């Protein structure tokens, strides 16, 4: 089990941190390896990385409500609730804030499967086949879910928010 942790612990933590923030991510990764240890007889000859991501994804589903609420709050406020030092880099974040809010709103609105596939691809850097094994869905479903998520993201990020808001702050 220590070999599995050494090989995949850091990347699993990075993926989970991107999904639920650092505090919950540490708990999810710890729970992932606890479950993996308890179920080590199920690993057999399969790919350990996909198996671990599958366990983590199942645990992350339990946190979906919190994740969706946090994304919606980020979309509304533009402020990451896990961020502790607001003063550092405020000027650099000013432009990124609007983009982050738009991105968070789109992520929150994506269907669960599309969000899972997109984040496993973009954050965990899994390939299509690994995502299919991780989520236990057909390869074609991974491809179509990723395509649909990308189309929605591109459309949302391509719109210019300045053209959709009137000078008084209301929408046109």
C-alpha positions, 0 to 999 in steps of 0.5 A, a space after each residue: 500500500 505504501 508503494 501505491 501511495 508513493 506512486 499516486 498520492 501526490 497526483 490524487 491529492 492535486 486532483 482532489 484539491 482542485 475539486 474540493 479544496 485542500 482541507 477536504 482533499 486531504 480527507 478524501 485522499 486519506 479515505 481513498 487509501 484507507 478504502 483501498 487498503 480495506 479492499 486491496 483484494 479487489 485490485 488484482 491485476 487491474 490498473 491501480 491508478 484508475 482504481 484509486 481515482 475511482 474510489 476518490 471519485 466516489 468519495 467526491 460524489 459525497 461532497 458534490 453538494 458542497 462543491 456545487 454550493 462553493 462553485 455557485 458562491 464563487 460565481 456570485 462573489 468571485 472570491 474563493 472561500 479557501 483563500 486566506 491572503 486576499 491582499 497578496 496579488 490583488 491587482 493580478 487577480 482582478 482580471 482573473 476574478 471575472 473569468 473565474 466567476 464565469 468558469 465556476 458558474 459553468 462548472 456548477 451548471 454542468 451535469 455531474 458526468 460532464 463535470 467529472 469527466 472534464 475535471 478528471 481530464 483537465 485536473 487529474 490529467 487522465 486519458 480517455 480510457 482511464 476516465 472510462 475505467 475510473 467512472 465505469 462508463 463506456 469510452 464513447 460516453 467519456 468522449 461525448 461528455 468531454 466534448 459537450 463540457 468543452 462546448 459549454 465552456 467555450 461558449 460561456 467563456 467566449 461571450 463578452 460580459 461587457 456586452 451583456 451588462 448595461 451601464 447601470 449594472 443590469 443585464 440587457 
